[in-house]
Amino acid sequence: MSMPSEAPQVPLNPLDPAAPLHHSPPSPTIQSAHPQATPLETDSAVTKAEKYERHPNAGVPESDEPSSKRIKLDVEPDFNTSLPDERQKGVVSIKAEFLVNVLGSRNDRRRAIIDDDAAEASPHIDQRDQADSRSGKRKKEKNRGQNKSRNFGSSKDERGLCQSRATYPEFSPAQCQYGDSCKFEHDLRKYLKDWKREDLKTFRGECPIWAIKGKCNVGFKCRFAGSHMKEQETSDGKQELVLVEKEGHDRSSLNGENEESEIGIVNVISTQAKSDLLKRKTLTPKADEYVAFLEKSGKEVLDRSEHSTYEGLVKDADEKTNGNDSAQDVRAQYKEPPFLPSEKRRIYFGPETPVLAPLTTQGNLPFRRLCIAMGAQVTYSEMAMSMPLIQGQRSEWALMKAHESETRPPRYSGSPVVADYDNSRDSKFGAQIAGNKALQVLKATEIIHSLCPHLRVIDLNCGCPIDLVYRQGAGSALLDNQSKLEKILRGMNAVSGEIPITVKIRMGTRDGKPNAVKLINRLVYGGSEASELGGGASGVAAITLHGRSRQQRYTRSADWEYISDCAALIKRHNERGNELADTNQEVDARYQPAGSKVYFIGNGDCYSHVDYNRHLSEAKVDSVMVARGALIKPWIFEEIEQGQYLDKSATERLAIIEQYVRYGLEAWGSDEMGVGTTRRFLLEWLSFACRYVPVGIMEHLPPNLQDRPPAWRGRNDLETLLGSDNYLDWIKIR
């Protein structure tokens, strides 16, 4: 009797676990351009949810649906015209000697129009399927039903080695708590012979973690185990397998369970802390009290039709009772937050502090570390959802980890002088979170403040365009609910201790209807509800504006003229705040950020030092946030610092890739799981890095992030392979 097939497991909604996930129909203007991708255990909540949203049958057999359509820009570059003398809009101008085919010929290979929603945690399209659809070949119809004979491989050993044997000598293992019922291998030599894959030859076969630390925390499970193990003869003449460590390192630390701190990782959350969160043992008294205050105050505002101010409510109570008791009771209802924004630690944004944007899936710890080495001065974590953080999910708390290089102060020239700014107390790394309910966001903020000591700021994401996040009322949906957003930010300031609060927004949710100016005015001066509650402004220390709408996503160029208008509003606030004295818009200095200065950062289409400097001088922003430009060429921060183009050779670019791999193995481990994770994120990054066109083969500068090149060849074979969008070419790189 055949058993019914098991239904695919649907991931929990990261915003509201009680609400089911629904697959949204494709947009008429932006079609999904990604194949099915099975949600992985290590994926964050947003990544898992979006994979299911795009492909509700992820993890089950593929259907016979046609391949997804390619995303189309408003104006697609025309490759069929003859080469003009001047720069053609939308097309990268390549020198004639580096073109593969004459433009307009039928053999011209057109470069893919990239769907940059991939920067928002989407999987990537298989170029082989696209090649079949372009050539007109009809794909063979797939059989229906579940095919259990397929083997997709695995990033795990066929049978893993028990942890009680992994880091101990062969004849002196630790005691396994499961004994004979343990499902892992206890025979070390059998594991090495039958279950473990052969050692890798990369890095000349030397374990990169062992080379730096002098020991490897995964022991015999390491894919480079041959470089740090040997056989030695015991006193009774037997040959014993042991691990080798470099001189000057304590071997006893090999047996530790948490080695992350030793390789420079901070904000590491203990297993006990995550367990307490899961069991709801972690208390958030500040967040609970503040949310109760918001709910009570909101009801009073609705009931108070005759009195629009706090003073009016007190006066009304005095008139009704002719005494002081009721007035004092009313005043007691209004409690000031334990930390005012003006009492928080001061931060600094300036021309010398280029910012690396928070990039979902792409902005992982190894990539941020790589950008820090290239000159990035401010970094952010990947966007973490508030509910999974509150629930103690391991994958979400992993996003809070940072490298020790991110805890160092950012560059500060000392001009202009920022009053009471202590650069030695500042750092580079900030956490970004998202949520749709004040209670969830405030609880997550208070927990992050208590568990993560190395944070520059906590940033609220109000620009994420992912449909799932938007439909649940988080991300860019908060742009249409400005009163709610203001209350959330004010509450975050109340529970975050001395950590400043910042916010990242877009121009609006719909094309042609921007509302960022109105929102910024509200965040800086406070809305009408804040005036009635006596709460003042939101107290955000910095505002980052992405010059696109939610509907626009990443199509068309960012609107830097609109960013300039918003920057002028912030500048007027910072320079002429005293002019509002004795008016109904007078700002209470107690509710302003430290120094009463709000920093403003622009974001969108920064791809060179020319773009960076132009935005500083023309848009008058304090600094510029770099996103896709850093994914395509991480050395953009070096270009900004040196003020010139850097024509990196193919060898130099390969060295950067190698360094990223080393950082990845240090962060995720050198065992089978760590190697698989590093490989996965490496391929995702290379899908962006392959879009780089060397400046040495370009006819016109500066390069434009939105331009797409015709088919080209590099100055050598390695450069050609690095510029290919086919992952099979990347495999050829040695």
Secondary structure, 3 states (H helix, E strand, C coil): CCCCCCCCCCCCCCCCCCCCCCCCCCCCCCCCCCCCCCCCCCCCHHHHHHHHHHCCCCCCCCCCCCCCCCCCCCCCCCCCCCCCCCCCCCECCECHHHECCCCCCCCCCCCCCCCHHHHECCCCCCHHHHHHHHHCCCCCCCCCCCCCCCCCCCCCCCCCECHHHHCCCCCCCCCCCCHHHCCCECCHHHHHHHHCCCCCCHHHHCCHHHHHHCCCCCHHHCCCHHHCEEEEECCCCCEEEEECCCCCCCHHHHHCCCCHHHHCEECCCCHHHHHHHHCCCCCCHHHHHHHHHHHHHHHHHHHCCCCCCHHHHHHHHHHHHCCCHHHHHHHHCCCCCCCCHHHCCCCCCCCCCCEECCCECCCCHHHHHHHHHHCCCEEECCCEEHHHHHCCCHHHHHHHCEEHHHHCCCCCCCCCCCCCCCHHHCCCEEEEEECCCHHHHHHHHHHHHHHCCCCCCEEEEECCCCHHHHHCCCHHHHHHCHHHHHHHHHHHHHHCCCCCEEEEEECCCCCCCCCHHHHHHHHHHCCHHHHHHCCCCCCCCEEEEECCCCCCCCCCCCCHHHHHHHHHHHHHHHHCHHHHCCCCCCCCHHHCCHHHCCEEEEECCCCCHHHHHHHHHHHCCCEEEECHHHHHCCCHHHHHHHCCCCCCCHHHHHHHHHHHHHHHHHHHCCCHHHHHHHHHHHHHHHHHHCCCCCHHHECCCCCCCCCECCCECCCCHHHHHHCCCCHHHHHCCC
